[in-house]
Amino acid sequence: MPFKQDYLVSNGISRGAYADRNYGIARIRGFYRTARQASMACEPANELWTLFFELFRQRFPQLPQARAEYDHFVLEKITELGRLLRRLDVLQRDKLGEFGIAQKMVNLFMKEHWALNVFSAKTERLLHLPLDRRVLSKLKRCPGTWSRWTRVTDTPEHKADYQRIQDEFRLEWKRVAVFRSPIEMEQFIWYRIPHRQSE
């Protein structure tokens, strides 16, 4: 099965689903659940959709097309979402790191729209991988700051290591030269390689 279809079928997603606001809100709750294996109440999910994800989605036609600019843009969006998560008090009284949770949610949101064929081939190659234990376990050496990704906070060191991790996966994608993009490689990692349960 093609990788995009694989993702859509595995997650029960139909094309055009995001035309329904309630669907978008439900997916935000689902993204959070994949990050924490815990639930988010409807009210903060609704606010996250209104204040962040719906506006973010409207930016898709104007995404940066150069790698460095895209990386900077995504880091800004992750930081913005992390601060919003903190403000809405959905991080379990500081037990969770806002940057680690936010990067998983932002990058899953982008991955979902990749599977829905929203992005050009050029943009697809720029997309970041949603980092979690399963993906990080494929690194030869995971930075110590990311050994517990759900605890990663918004600091310059953690952000720098995040970018280094993304760069390392891009290099691996080029090395294996099998997949159309790093995000397609990540789909292979998630659904085709045996692994332990994600944190």
N, C-alpha and C positions, 0 to 999 in steps of 0.2 A: 504494500500500500504506500502511495506517495507520502512523504513526511508531513506535509500540511494537512492532508486528509486524515492521516494518522492522528494528528493532534485534535482535529475537530471531532472525529468520531469518538476518540478516547474521552473527551470532555463533554460530549453531547451538545455541541455548538452548531447552530444552523446559520447559514449565510443571511445577513441582514438582521441578525438578532439585536445588534446595538441600536437599531431604530427605536427600540422600546427602552425608555428610561429605567423602568423597573428591572429590566434584564441587566442593564449596566450596573445598577446598584447591587443586584444579587452577585454579579461577577466580582465586584470589589470585595464583598464579604468572602467570596470564595478564594480570592487571592490572599487575603489576610489569613484565612484558615490554612492555606498551604504553607504559609510562613510560620504559623504558630501551632497548627493543629488545635486551634481554639476559635471561638466564634466572636464576631463583631456585631454589636447591636445595630438595628436598622437605622437609628437616628444618626450616629456618626458616619455610617456608610453613605447615607443620603447626603450629608454635608461634604464628604470626600468627593462624591460624584459631582456635586454642584460647584464646589470651590476649586476642584483640581482636575479630575479625570475628564469631565465633559469639555472643559476649556482646553485641556491638553490634546484631546482628540481633534478639536477644531484646528489645531496647529499642524496636523499631519501633512497637509499639502505644502507647507512651508518649512519642512524639516531641513536643517543644514545638510548639504551634500558633500562637504569635505570632512574627512575623518576627524581632524583635530577640533573643528567647530562642532561636529556632532557630539564628540565625547564631552566637550565643555557644556553643551546644551543639556545633555542627559544628566551630568553631575549636578547641574543647577536644578533640574526638575526633581531629582532624588532628594536633594537638600530641602527643597520647598515642601515636598510631601512629608519628609521626616519631621520637619517643624510643625506641620499641620497635624500629624499624628500625635505629636507631643502635646500640642495645644488642645486637641480634642480628648486627651487623656485616655487613649486606647492602648497604651503601652504597659499596662499592668504595673503602675506605680514605679516606674524606672527599672523594672526587671529586664526590659527589652531595650535594645539599641535602635534608635530611630533610623539610622542610616542603613543598617542591615535589613530591617523590615521593609523600608521604603524602596531599596533597590530591587528587592524581590518583586514587590507589587508593580513598580514602574516597568520593569523588564518583562514581567509576565503579561502586562497589558499590551506592550509592544509585540511580544511574541504572538499573542492571540490575534492581533491585527495582521501580522505576517501570515498566519495561517489562513486568514480571511482574504488574502491577496490585496491588501490595501496599499502596500508599498511597492515601489519600483525595485528592480534587481539591484540597482546601485545602493538604495537605502537599505535593502535587506542585508547587504554585506557589511553595513555599519552597525547594525543592531548589537546591543550588549546582551550577554548571557545572563539569565536570572541565576544568581549565585546561591547555592545551598550546599549542604553536606555532600549530596550526591554528585554534583558538578565539581565542587572543590576537591573531592577525592581523586579526581583524574589528573590533578596537578602533580608534577614530580615533587614539588615542595610548596606547601601552602603557607603563606605568611602567618606568623603567630597571631597577629592582630585579627585574622579571619578564621582562627581555629574554631571559634564559636560564633558563627555568622549572625545569629539572632541577637547577639550582644554588641554588635559593632555600632559605635556611636559616631556622631558628626564631628570628626577631628581631621586636621590636615593629613596626619599619618595614615589614618584609616582610608581616607579618600585616595591618597597616593597609592596605597596597596591595592585598592579596588581597581584603579586604572591599570596597574601593572598586571593584575590577574587577567583583565580583559585583553590586554596586549598579548599575554602569553597564550591565551586561547586562540587569538587571531593567528599567531605564529604557528600553532599546532594545526589549525585549519589549513593554512597554506602548505605545511609540511606533508600532511596526509593527502591533500589534493583529490579528495573524493566527493566532498559536499559542495553545494552551491554557495554556502555561506556559513559563518560560525554558528548562527542560530539553528540552521539545519543540522549541523554537527551536534549541537546541544540536544536537539530532539532525538537524535540517535542515542546519545548518552542516556537520556531519561527513559526511553521506551524500549531500547533494544539490548542494553547491557545490564546483567544482573548486578544488584547492589543491595546494600543494607538500607533500612528505613531512614528517610531524611530527617534531620533535626527539625 
